[in-house]
Amino acid sequence: MYFTKELMDKSSKLARKWEDEVKKAVASHADQKNDWSTVSSLPINRLYGPEDIKDTNFEEDIAYPGQFPYTRGNQVTGYRGRYWTFRMFAGFGSAKDTNERWHQLLDAGQTGLSTAFDFPTLMGYDTDDPKARGECGKCGVAIDTLEDFMVLVEGIPLDKITTSMTINPPATVLWAMYCAAAEIKGVPLTKIGGTIQNDMLKEFIAQKTFMCPPDPSVKLISDTVEFGTKYVPRWNTISISGYHIREAGSTAVQELAFTLRDGMEYVEDVIKRKGLNVDEFAPRLSFFFNAHIDFFEEIAKMRAARRIWAKAMRDRYKAKDERSWWMRFHTQTAGCSLTAQQPYNNVVRTATEALSAVLGGTQSLHTNSLDEVWCLPTDHAVQIALRTQQIIAEETGVTNTIDPLAGSYFVEALTNKMEEQAWEYIHKIDDMGGMVAAIERGFPQMELADAAYKFQKQIDSGEKIMVGVNKYAIEDESEIPLLEIEDRIEKEQLDRLNEVRRKRDSKAVKKSLGDIKNACKKAENVMPYCIEAVKNLCTVQEISDVYREVYGEYRDPAMY
């Protein structure tokens, strides 16, 4: 029990007195609104007290930083030991353009790199494919071959800077390029660190960049886990991503539940398909969450996430190494909370969301730029976003003590509620046969659609407020400078790709692609063959087309 009986009796007496006073106050003036709830529509009480957390067990539910169940964080020293990694998302135009942005961010104090790729690259197509026309470099950097990748990492100390790559269907190919680039630079694979997102389950649920059906997609992910475990021990081979689930319209509880159940699915597949012991690979699993605008809901979500994962790894999967129990996660402020109207308001939204991520105990953070509703961010907007993190770290004082909100009646009660409701979803998916089976039934997809529809209705009716959209709107909007990707980028990229095709060894290319095809058919690990293939200048699409040929292409079914 969290409190003594004597304290609970006193609290109940004081609460009854307070309730009488509230009734008198409410009788004289009505509440401002009838429905008080989080942005995800979790009901919020007028006040929280000991009664709301009376069943909490301090040792099992809260404890201290670095102690199971890690509600208060994995590290015993919190941010006193080290700040979270300032990892701004960057990628646009050509590899050269993005390399320049990377160096600007590092010079400005960023401590880790993060890469966005353009849509053709994300989908496993080369710039010269007809489907890619007009998309080169528009939403991220265009990468077709290892030569592009070598330009991307020019001047970057790969043994000192960790790099995150937001890539999913062709994750094996882009990671192979990173590994090959390191070897060419003389950096051993044991020295490189970073993350590939590599989370196809959330693609089927939310973001919708596809290549192959679910089962072979998960197989390729397990290949990367196995290869990383054996040869690239500092690399996080999956970033199990709730971010895009939230961006697609989920509630905070759905983001929490579906993300963690995706993670459990990957753990089960690696154990079953690869025969690895859970403690061999689980310490390198990482997560990626969305920091939305509801301040306390997001903090509670992140605290609950660590607790659920620790319990699942210890009790469900029998992990013995406490590092297997740790949930390590990156956070990005919510793109879906930003507005095209009054875009400078987005600076305030991003700062609030970033602060919630820090108080929630994130290990890595990206802050969105004010102009991202309109375009890829300008240099000036990115600098403001990075400075937001630096001000939180260096000026606000929130890093002075570890998990300062622990023990708050409201925060602990909301953390408990988030955990309880997330487990209900997890058990429901278990009963369906796991996440792949649930996706094939359309369960998480429909849950997201329903949640997104409900939230939009709340915005349209004014039940939920978005400042500048359905309240405090103004007619005379201020204009902001926009980053435009010039058409010449595509022409220059096509010229480079054609030059690579002209000069490479076609026999080596054919052999490499044949080796990957055989590995797929024999259920071998594809990673060694992918690394050899990219060194022989096979393109992203050529390798991806092998996957499509062997495993088939996935088409998203219509669900209503």
LOPA-503112 format. One line per field, with one value per residue (C-alpha): residue number from 1; residue in three letters; x, y, z. Coordinates in nm, 3 decimals. Layout:
<nodes>
n = (NUM;...) .
res = (ALA;...) .
px = (X;...) .
py = (Y;...) .
pz = (Z;...) .
</nodes>
This chain:
<nodes>
n = (1;2;3;4;5;6;7;8;9;10;11;12;13;14;15;16;17;18;19;20;21;22;23;24;25;26;27;28;29;30;31;32;33;34;35;36;37;38;39;40;41;42;43;44;45;46;47;48;49;50;51;52;53;54;55;56;57;58;59;60;61;62;63;64;65;66;67;68;69;70;71;72;73;74;75;76;77;78;79;80;81;82;83;84;85;86;87;88;89;90;91;92;93;94;95;96;97;98;99;100;101;102;103;104;105;106;107;108;109;110;111;112;113;114;115;116;117;118;119;120;121;122;123;124;125;126;127;128;129;130;131;132;133;134;135;136;137;138;139;140;141;142;143;144;145;146;147;148;149;150;151;152;153;154;155;156;157;158;159;160;161;162;163;164;165;166;167;168;169;170;171;172;173;174;175;176;177;178;179;180;181;182;183;184;185;186;187;188;189;190;191;192;193;194;195;196;197;198;199;200;201;202;203;204;205;206;207;208;209;210;211;212;213;214;215;216;217;218;219;220;221;222;223;224;225;226;227;228;229;230;231;232;233;234;235;236;237;238;239;240;241;242;243;244;245;246;247;248;249;250;251;252;253;254;255;256;257;258;259;260;261;262;263;264;265;266;267;268;269;270;271;272;273;274;275;276;277;278;279;280;281;282;283;284;285;286;287;288;289;290;291;292;293;294;295;296;297;298;299;300;301;302;303;304;305;306;307;308;309;310;311;312;313;314;315;316;317;318;319;320;321;322;323;324;325;326;327;328;329;330;331;332;333;334;335;336;337;338;339;340;341;342;343;344;345;346;347;348;349;350;351;352;353;354;355;356;357;358;359;360;361;362;363;364;365;366;367;368;369;370;371;372;373;374;375;376;377;378;379;380;381;382;383;384;385;386;387;388;389;390;391;392;393;394;395;396;397;398;399;400;401;402;403;404;405;406;407;408;409;410;411;412;413;414;415;416;417;418;419;420;421;422;423;424;425;426;427;428;429;430;431;432;433;434;435;436;437;438;439;440;441;442;443;444;445;446;447;448;449;450;451;452;453;454;455;456;457;458;459;460;461;462;463;464;465;466;467;468;469;470;471;472;473;474;475;476;477;478;479;480;481;482;483;484;485;486;487;488;489;490;491;492;493;494;495;496;497;498;499;500;501;502;503;504;505;506;507;508;509;510;511;512;513;514;515;516;517;518;519;520;521;522;523;524;525;526;527;528;529;530;531;532;533;534;535;536;537;538;539;540;541;542;543;544;545;546;547;548;549;550;551;552;553;554;555;556;557;558;559;560) .
res = (MET;TYR;PHE;THR;LYS;GLU;LEU;MET;ASP;LYS;SER;SER;LYS;LEU;ALA;ARG;LYS;TRP;GLU;ASP;GLU;VAL;LYS;LYS;ALA;VAL;ALA;SER;HIS;ALA;ASP;GLN;LYS;ASN;ASP;TRP;SER;THR;VAL;SER;SER;LEU;PRO;ILE;ASN;ARG;LEU;TYR;GLY;PRO;GLU;ASP;ILE;LYS;ASP;THR;ASN;PHE;GLU;GLU;ASP;ILE;ALA;TYR;PRO;GLY;GLN;PHE;PRO;TYR;THR;ARG;GLY;ASN;GLN;VAL;THR;GLY;TYR;ARG;GLY;ARG;TYR;TRP;THR;PHE;ARG;MET;PHE;ALA;GLY;PHE;GLY;SER;ALA;LYS;ASP;THR;ASN;GLU;ARG;TRP;HIS;GLN;LEU;LEU;ASP;ALA;GLY;GLN;THR;GLY;LEU;SER;THR;ALA;PHE;ASP;PHE;PRO;THR;LEU;MET;GLY;TYR;ASP;THR;ASP;ASP;PRO;LYS;ALA;ARG;GLY;GLU;CYS;GLY;LYS;CYS;GLY;VAL;ALA;ILE;ASP;THR;LEU;GLU;ASP;PHE;MET;VAL;LEU;VAL;GLU;GLY;ILE;PRO;LEU;ASP;LYS;ILE;THR;THR;SER;MET;THR;ILE;ASN;PRO;PRO;ALA;THR;VAL;LEU;TRP;ALA;MET;TYR;CYS;ALA;ALA;ALA;GLU;ILE;LYS;GLY;VAL;PRO;LEU;THR;LYS;ILE;GLY;GLY;THR;ILE;GLN;ASN;ASP;MET;LEU;LYS;GLU;PHE;ILE;ALA;GLN;LYS;THR;PHE;MET;CYS;PRO;PRO;ASP;PRO;SER;VAL;LYS;LEU;ILE;SER;ASP;THR;VAL;GLU;PHE;GLY;THR;LYS;TYR;VAL;PRO;ARG;TRP;ASN;THR;ILE;SER;ILE;SER;GLY;TYR;HIS;ILE;ARG;GLU;ALA;GLY;SER;THR;ALA;VAL;GLN;GLU;LEU;ALA;PHE;THR;LEU;ARG;ASP;GLY;MET;GLU;TYR;VAL;GLU;ASP;VAL;ILE;LYS;ARG;LYS;GLY;LEU;ASN;VAL;ASP;GLU;PHE;ALA;PRO;ARG;LEU;SER;PHE;PHE;PHE;ASN;ALA;HIS;ILE;ASP;PHE;PHE;GLU;GLU;ILE;ALA;LYS;MET;ARG;ALA;ALA;ARG;ARG;ILE;TRP;ALA;LYS;ALA;MET;ARG;ASP;ARG;TYR;LYS;ALA;LYS;ASP;GLU;ARG;SER;TRP;TRP;MET;ARG;PHE;HIS;THR;GLN;THR;ALA;GLY;CYS;SER;LEU;THR;ALA;GLN;GLN;PRO;TYR;ASN;ASN;VAL;VAL;ARG;THR;ALA;THR;GLU;ALA;LEU;SER;ALA;VAL;LEU;GLY;GLY;THR;GLN;SER;LEU;HIS;THR;ASN;SER;LEU;ASP;GLU;VAL;TRP;CYS;LEU;PRO;THR;ASP;HIS;ALA;VAL;GLN;ILE;ALA;LEU;ARG;THR;GLN;GLN;ILE;ILE;ALA;GLU;GLU;THR;GLY;VAL;THR;ASN;THR;ILE;ASP;PRO;LEU;ALA;GLY;SER;TYR;PHE;VAL;GLU;ALA;LEU;THR;ASN;LYS;MET;GLU;GLU;GLN;ALA;TRP;GLU;TYR;ILE;HIS;LYS;ILE;ASP;ASP;MET;GLY;GLY;MET;VAL;ALA;ALA;ILE;GLU;ARG;GLY;PHE;PRO;GLN;MET;GLU;LEU;ALA;ASP;ALA;ALA;TYR;LYS;PHE;GLN;LYS;GLN;ILE;ASP;SER;GLY;GLU;LYS;ILE;MET;VAL;GLY;VAL;ASN;LYS;TYR;ALA;ILE;GLU;ASP;GLU;SER;GLU;ILE;PRO;LEU;LEU;GLU;ILE;GLU;ASP;ARG;ILE;GLU;LYS;GLU;GLN;LEU;ASP;ARG;LEU;ASN;GLU;VAL;ARG;ARG;LYS;ARG;ASP;SER;LYS;ALA;VAL;LYS;LYS;SER;LEU;GLY;ASP;ILE;LYS;ASN;ALA;CYS;LYS;LYS;ALA;GLU;ASN;VAL;MET;PRO;TYR;CYS;ILE;GLU;ALA;VAL;LYS;ASN;LEU;CYS;THR;VAL;GLN;GLU;ILE;SER;ASP;VAL;TYR;ARG;GLU;VAL;TYR;GLY;GLU;TYR;ARG;ASP;PRO;ALA;MET;TYR) .
px = (0.000;0.131;-0.015;-0.094;-0.454;-0.427;-0.324;-0.601;-0.863;-0.740;-0.733;-1.091;-1.210;-1.035;-1.164;-1.526;-1.480;-1.328;-1.616;-1.868;-1.680;-1.670;-2.048;-2.095;-1.850;-2.005;-2.353;-2.249;-2.087;-2.086;-1.772;-1.610;-1.689;-1.860;-1.600;-1.254;-1.032;-0.691;-0.636;-0.695;-1.026;-0.914;-1.141;-0.963;-1.083;-1.119;-0.858;-0.634;-0.535;-0.411;-0.730;-0.641;-0.314;-0.393;-0.333;0.007;0.297;0.600;0.857;0.680;0.530;0.758;1.086;1.395;1.576;1.769;1.552;1.284;1.033;1.224;0.919;1.157;1.416;1.687;1.986;2.051;2.182;1.916;2.015;2.273;2.488;2.432;2.166;1.948;2.091;1.995;1.906;1.745;1.582;1.754;1.736;1.647;1.757;2.084;2.330;2.553;2.272;2.197;2.564;2.593;2.287;2.438;2.760;2.563;2.371;2.684;2.852;2.543;2.569;2.367;2.498;2.354;2.240;1.904;1.821;1.501;1.489;1.277;0.975;1.140;1.415;1.160;0.964;1.269;1.275;1.555;1.525;1.495;1.191;0.873;0.700;0.967;0.929;0.898;0.972;1.351;1.472;1.132;1.064;1.415;1.749;1.769;1.994;2.031;2.377;2.669;2.832;2.544;2.587;2.959;2.878;2.615;2.865;3.160;3.347;3.129;3.329;3.127;3.301;3.210;2.868;2.560;2.321;1.952;1.801;1.426;1.396;1.165;1.099;1.456;1.618;1.853;1.985;2.045;2.201;2.423;2.537;2.619;2.817;2.997;3.076;3.226;3.445;3.562;3.655;3.846;3.598;3.521;3.156;3.210;3.272;2.971;2.656;2.310;1.961;1.761;1.389;1.319;0.969;0.738;0.450;0.374;0.397;0.108;-0.079;-0.007;0.258;0.192;0.528;0.519;0.725;0.656;0.381;0.401;0.569;0.871;0.896;0.936;1.187;1.409;1.391;1.497;1.789;1.911;1.869;2.071;2.345;2.367;2.385;2.680;2.873;2.748;2.695;2.650;2.369;1.996;1.854;1.491;1.334;0.989;0.787;0.474;0.539;0.369;0.085;0.010;0.051;-0.209;-0.464;-0.428;-0.488;-0.198;-0.310;-0.330;0.016;0.150;-0.026;0.029;0.394;0.478;0.284;0.480;0.797;0.677;0.605;0.963;1.104;0.896;0.997;1.372;1.352;1.149;1.309;1.671;1.694;1.861;1.833;1.633;1.924;2.148;1.950;1.691;1.933;1.973;1.601;1.493;1.163;1.037;0.749;0.545;0.537;0.192;0.048;-0.124;0.159;0.079;-0.070;0.259;0.467;0.243;0.261;0.641;0.658;0.399;0.589;0.903;0.703;0.509;0.821;1.017;0.738;0.694;1.063;1.112;0.788;0.670;1.005;1.209;1.495;1.764;1.982;1.838;1.943;1.687;1.426;1.519;1.311;1.535;1.352;1.381;1.105;0.989;0.747;0.411;0.396;0.018;-0.020;0.137;-0.080;-0.041;-0.236;-0.026;0.285;0.488;0.251;0.426;0.737;0.534;0.375;0.713;0.868;0.580;0.600;0.978;0.951;0.705;0.950;1.229;1.013;0.904;1.269;1.352;1.708;1.701;1.489;1.398;1.212;0.998;1.046;0.779;0.750;0.712;0.342;0.445;0.774;1.097;1.248;1.469;1.808;1.665;1.366;1.590;1.816;1.518;1.407;1.754;1.787;1.456;1.619;1.932;1.732;1.536;1.863;2.071;1.832;1.504;1.641;1.428;1.740;1.858;1.669;1.564;1.196;1.069;0.702;0.724;0.475;0.235;-0.113;-0.220;0.086;0.097;-0.278;-0.257;0.047;-0.149;-0.449;-0.233;-0.069;-0.398;-0.566;-0.257;-0.245;-0.611;-0.521;-0.212;-0.411;-0.677;-0.410;-0.263;-0.605;-0.608;-0.282;-0.038;0.017;0.064;-0.270;-0.432;-0.301;-0.434;-0.775;-0.745;-0.787;-0.526;-0.596;-0.966;-0.894;-0.676;-0.935;-1.206;-0.985;-0.881;-1.243;-1.353;-1.077;-1.154;-1.520;-1.411;-1.203;-1.484;-1.734;-1.500;-1.498;-1.121;-0.931;-0.654;-0.546;-0.553;-0.768;-1.102;-1.035;-0.845;-0.826;-0.707;-0.752;-0.414;-0.165;0.208;0.412;0.716;1.013;0.984;1.248;1.198;1.368;1.475;1.398;1.769;1.818;1.638;1.833;2.166;2.067;1.971;2.304;2.492;2.288;2.345;2.720;2.727;2.540;2.785;3.107;3.020;3.099;2.776;2.888;2.952;2.611;2.436;2.616;2.540;2.169;2.166;2.327;2.060;1.787;1.927;1.958;1.592;1.481;1.691;1.581;1.944;2.042;2.053;2.275;2.623;2.499;2.347;2.674;2.862;2.595;2.608;2.988;2.942;2.715;2.385;2.111;1.840;1.573;1.769;1.800;1.444;1.314;1.474;1.269;0.954;1.023;1.085;0.840;0.573;0.441;0.202;-0.114;-0.297;-0.651;-0.942;-1.109;-1.425) .
py = (0.000;0.345;0.522;0.432;0.379;0.680;0.907;0.770;0.837;1.195;1.240;1.113;1.357;1.650;1.542;1.541;1.892;2.007;1.852;2.047;2.368;2.282;2.234;2.583;2.732;2.555;2.663;3.025;2.984;2.710;2.524;2.663;2.341;2.011;1.768;1.780;1.527;1.480;1.534;1.157;1.192;1.023;1.171;1.396;1.444;1.790;1.702;1.407;1.287;0.982;0.787;0.790;0.600;0.410;0.072;0.172;-0.037;0.189;-0.087;-0.261;0.043;0.342;0.264;0.476;0.565;0.269;0.024;-0.211;-0.130;0.182;0.408;0.683;0.609;0.360;0.563;0.614;0.967;1.081;1.390;1.479;1.207;1.326;1.507;1.331;1.321;1.631;1.451;1.678;1.512;1.625;1.519;1.697;1.730;1.562;1.380;1.687;1.918;1.694;1.652;2.032;2.050;1.777;1.973;2.290;2.108;1.953;2.293;2.433;2.181;1.882;1.555;1.292;1.271;1.165;1.110;1.156;0.993;1.094;0.887;0.688;0.578;0.505;0.280;0.106;0.279;0.455;0.812;0.699;0.478;0.628;0.604;0.830;1.115;1.455;1.323;1.338;1.501;1.651;1.497;1.378;1.294;1.093;0.787;0.546;0.393;0.366;0.658;0.882;0.745;0.819;1.184;1.184;1.082;1.287;1.435;1.257;1.057;0.735;0.592;0.896;1.020;0.799;0.819;0.735;0.646;0.663;0.383;0.082;-0.144;-0.114;-0.084;-0.376;-0.191;0.147;-0.014;-0.218;0.113;0.253;-0.059;-0.052;0.319;0.253;-0.028;0.187;0.462;0.209;0.207;-0.146;-0.247;-0.295;0.080;0.226;0.319;0.432;0.316;0.202;0.247;-0.084;-0.121;-0.264;-0.352;0.015;0.071;-0.171;-0.001;0.365;0.514;0.293;0.267;-0.091;-0.344;-0.706;-0.877;-0.884;-1.221;-1.177;-0.815;-0.934;-1.197;-0.925;-0.735;-1.046;-1.078;-0.733;-0.815;-1.134;-0.962;-0.669;-0.898;-1.084;-0.814;-0.460;-0.463;-0.086;-0.061;-0.049;-0.259;-0.165;0.158;0.033;0.336;0.472;0.812;0.736;0.551;0.873;1.086;0.864;0.962;0.723;0.811;0.808;0.472;0.321;0.454;0.298;-0.037;-0.096;0.011;-0.219;-0.509;-0.457;-0.482;-0.806;-0.945;-0.878;-1.037;-1.349;-1.371;-1.340;-1.608;-1.840;-1.775;-1.714;-1.917;-1.632;-1.603;-1.293;-1.142;-1.164;-0.904;-0.732;-0.473;-0.322;-0.281;0.082;0.272;0.595;0.792;1.097;1.388;1.536;1.857;1.720;1.776;1.538;1.266;1.241;1.225;0.951;0.761;0.753;0.647;0.373;0.258;0.182;-0.003;-0.218;-0.311;-0.402;-0.628;-0.789;-0.861;-0.999;-1.193;-1.277;-1.341;-1.441;-1.203;-1.215;-0.917;-0.596;-0.414;-0.631;-0.483;-0.125;0.065;0.311;0.556;0.854;1.115;1.359;1.641;1.595;1.698;1.649;1.912;2.184;2.420;2.601;2.887;3.124;2.908;3.090;2.936;2.610;2.725;2.726;2.389;2.232;2.373;2.238;1.896;1.883;1.965;1.678;1.441;1.551;1.516;1.178;1.069;1.042;0.944;1.127;1.411;1.580;1.908;1.996;2.326;2.593;2.564;2.186;2.205;2.402;2.252;2.087;2.317;2.610;2.655;2.932;2.725;2.427;2.646;2.767;2.407;2.299;2.601;2.498;2.177;2.358;2.611;2.331;2.154;2.451;2.716;2.579;2.375;2.070;1.853;1.939;1.651;1.314;1.250;1.553;1.459;1.121;1.100;1.350;1.217;1.315;1.190;0.857;0.801;0.886;0.660;0.374;0.438;0.443;0.115;-0.055;0.043;-0.042;-0.393;-0.440;-0.374;-0.597;-0.888;-0.840;-0.863;-1.170;-1.334;-1.263;-1.454;-1.163;-0.837;-0.980;-1.161;-0.846;-0.640;-0.897;-0.859;-0.480;-0.434;-0.165;0.011;0.047;0.155;0.438;0.538;0.558;0.761;1.003;1.052;1.120;1.375;1.558;1.580;1.729;1.991;2.069;2.113;2.315;2.054;2.041;2.364;2.431;2.790;2.975;2.705;2.689;2.964;3.295;3.280;3.592;3.699;3.861;3.574;3.643;3.483;3.267;3.186;2.843;2.593;2.485;2.187;2.290;2.075;2.064;1.827;1.549;1.604;1.601;1.287;1.111;1.208;1.061;0.742;0.698;0.749;0.478;0.236;0.310;0.252;-0.036;-0.404;-0.549;-0.908;-0.830;-0.664;-0.966;-1.205;-0.996;-0.978;-1.353;-1.416;-1.208;-1.394;-1.731;-1.614;-1.511;-1.844;-2.041;-1.825;-1.722;-1.391;-1.136;-0.877;-1.007;-1.033;-0.683;-0.532;-0.700;-0.589;-0.220;-0.230;-0.354;-0.049;-0.232;0.025;0.052;-0.053;-0.342;-0.505;-0.413;-0.564;-0.895;-0.887;-0.804;-1.087;-1.353;-1.245;-1.071;-0.716;-0.602;-0.414;-0.242;-0.381;-0.136;-0.145;0.034) .
pz = (0.000;-0.094;0.213;0.572;0.685;0.916;0.629;0.406;0.675;0.712;0.337;0.300;0.565;0.399;0.057;0.177;0.317;-0.012;-0.212;-0.004;-0.079;-0.450;-0.457;-0.315;-0.562;-0.862;-0.756;-0.799;-1.140;-1.399;-1.503;-1.814;-1.997;-1.929;-2.062;-1.908;-2.080;-2.240;-2.611;-2.640;-2.451;-2.130;-1.859;-1.610;-1.253;-1.104;-0.844;-0.756;-0.411;-0.221;-0.301;-0.670;-0.616;-0.297;-0.465;-0.603;-0.479;-0.455;-0.503;-0.792;-0.968;-0.906;-0.724;-0.798;-1.122;-1.258;-1.063;-1.198;-1.344;-1.459;-1.438;-1.332;-1.600;-1.685;-1.570;-1.200;-1.260;-1.508;-1.704;-1.438;-1.595;-1.952;-2.150;-2.400;-2.754;-2.954;-3.277;-3.534;-3.836;-4.155;-4.517;-4.839;-5.198;-5.287;-5.064;-5.084;-4.965;-4.668;-4.579;-4.560;-4.330;-4.111;-4.068;-3.988;-3.715;-3.566;-3.564;-3.386;-3.104;-3.224;-3.077;-3.313;-3.675;-3.816;-4.180;-4.379;-4.724;-5.021;-5.122;-5.400;-5.160;-4.885;-5.124;-5.270;-5.611;-5.797;-5.917;-6.282;-6.221;-6.376;-6.036;-5.886;-6.132;-5.964;-5.614;-5.607;-5.284;-5.205;-4.860;-4.779;-4.933;-5.256;-5.232;-5.524;-5.481;-5.241;-5.422;-5.306;-4.957;-4.950;-5.030;-4.755;-4.485;-4.612;-4.317;-4.060;-3.800;-3.814;-3.508;-3.296;-3.419;-3.403;-3.698;-3.715;-4.053;-4.102;-4.354;-4.351;-4.656;-4.794;-4.448;-4.521;-4.827;-4.662;-4.356;-4.589;-4.742;-4.399;-4.311;-4.646;-4.608;-4.264;-4.397;-4.689;-4.441;-4.231;-3.942;-3.810;-3.787;-3.414;-3.380;-3.563;-3.376;-3.474;-3.556;-3.855;-3.808;-3.983;-3.832;-4.096;-3.863;-3.802;-4.177;-4.229;-3.945;-4.013;-4.240;-4.543;-4.719;-4.842;-5.030;-4.934;-4.730;-4.348;-4.288;-4.521;-4.408;-4.049;-4.169;-4.319;-3.989;-3.798;-4.040;-3.936;-3.567;-3.606;-3.812;-3.572;-3.271;-3.422;-3.606;-3.527;-3.149;-3.105;-3.360;-3.281;-3.563;-3.497;-3.378;-3.285;-3.378;-3.220;-3.375;-3.705;-3.533;-3.346;-3.657;-3.827;-3.564;-3.272;-2.911;-2.667;-2.529;-2.879;-2.963;-2.644;-2.684;-3.056;-3.040;-2.751;-2.904;-3.227;-3.018;-2.862;-3.209;-3.318;-3.002;-3.062;-3.428;-3.359;-3.089;-3.312;-3.652;-3.550;-3.231;-3.041;-2.666;-2.574;-2.378;-2.684;-2.879;-2.658;-2.512;-2.862;-2.931;-2.927;-2.949;-3.101;-2.950;-3.036;-2.790;-2.848;-2.709;-2.395;-2.151;-1.866;-2.086;-2.275;-1.957;-1.818;-2.149;-2.146;-1.781;-1.845;-2.155;-1.956;-1.693;-1.939;-2.137;-1.824;-1.702;-2.044;-2.092;-1.743;-1.701;-2.054;-2.223;-1.915;-1.990;-1.722;-1.820;-1.676;-1.994;-2.173;-1.940;-2.027;-2.275;-2.459;-2.680;-2.908;-2.914;-3.178;-3.116;-3.288;-3.651;-3.648;-3.374;-3.590;-3.792;-4.123;-3.969;-3.754;-3.799;-3.531;-3.276;-3.364;-3.178;-2.855;-2.931;-3.003;-2.684;-2.473;-2.635;-2.602;-2.232;-2.185;-2.356;-2.124;-1.812;-1.950;-1.961;-2.331;-2.431;-2.764;-2.902;-3.228;-3.215;-3.515;-3.694;-3.719;-4.098;-4.134;-4.219;-4.527;-4.637;-4.534;-4.268;-4.353;-4.184;-3.964;-3.852;-3.773;-3.561;-3.354;-3.306;-3.192;-2.963;-2.804;-2.682;-2.568;-2.366;-2.197;-2.114;-2.008;-1.872;-1.735;-1.443;-1.526;-1.550;-1.199;-1.036;-1.173;-1.260;-1.065;-1.118;-0.942;-0.658;-0.813;-0.748;-1.098;-1.283;-1.101;-1.145;-1.515;-1.557;-1.397;-1.622;-1.935;-1.839;-1.756;-2.083;-2.290;-2.142;-2.237;-2.601;-2.580;-2.442;-2.709;-2.980;-2.807;-2.834;-3.208;-3.251;-3.243;-3.425;-3.775;-3.740;-3.601;-3.894;-4.141;-3.974;-3.994;-3.620;-3.543;-3.872;-3.791;-3.434;-3.569;-3.828;-3.564;-3.327;-3.603;-3.711;-3.352;-3.296;-3.620;-3.520;-3.187;-3.370;-3.613;-3.330;-3.113;-2.837;-2.869;-2.937;-3.187;-3.148;-3.478;-3.640;-3.458;-3.203;-3.215;-3.594;-3.778;-4.137;-4.197;-4.167;-4.152;-4.427;-4.358;-4.583;-4.747;-4.855;-5.216;-5.379;-5.727;-6.032;-6.117;-5.819;-6.006;-6.327;-6.143;-5.953;-6.278;-6.431;-6.134;-6.145;-6.517;-6.469;-6.199;-6.423;-6.706;-6.512;-6.275;-6.333;-6.472;-6.407;-6.039;-6.018;-6.170;-5.937;-5.628;-5.710;-5.776;-5.437;-5.262;-5.449;-5.343;-4.983;-4.985;-5.129;-4.880;-4.584;-4.522;-4.369;-4.652;-4.484;-4.590;-4.949;-4.937;-4.817;-5.100;-5.348;-5.256;-5.273;-5.631;-5.687;-5.705;-5.663;-5.397;-5.647;-5.794;-5.453;-5.356;-5.681;-5.580;-5.261;-5.457;-5.702;-5.435;-5.165;-5.369;-5.345;-5.075;-5.165;-4.882;-4.864;-4.849;-4.507;-4.401) .
</nodes>
